[in-house]
Amino acid sequence: MEQLELFIETEVNIFPDTEFEYVGPDDEKTRPVCRTYLASDPLTLGEIRSVKSDGFEHGGGINCRHYWKPVDV
């Protein structure tokens, strides 16, 4: 696990209401689940996982070009 991912996972466990925005391109290669995330307002971990159970860890799937960014409050 990369250092940033470890930090975010730790933050989520400490602050479960942390919201994240989905960041990355929206083009012809973008998967439908990624389009759903990109069109959403910031989401909590529970909301992310309600769309796709491993969406926080793996985004849209293998070789996904998107990432979750914590939203500043």
C-alpha positions, 0 to 999 in steps of 0.5 A: 500500500502506498503511503498516501493510501495508508494515510487516507485509510487511517483518516477514514477509520478515525473520521468516518464522515470524511468526504472524497471527490473523484478526480481524473479524466472524463473521456472515451476511455472512462468506465460507466462506474467512473462516470457515476463517481465523477458526476457525484458530489463528494462522497463518504467511504460508505457512499463510495462502497454502496456504488462499488464495494471496492471502489475506494481501493480500486476506483473503476477497476484495473488500470483506473486513471482516477483517484479519491481526494479528501475534501477540505472542510 
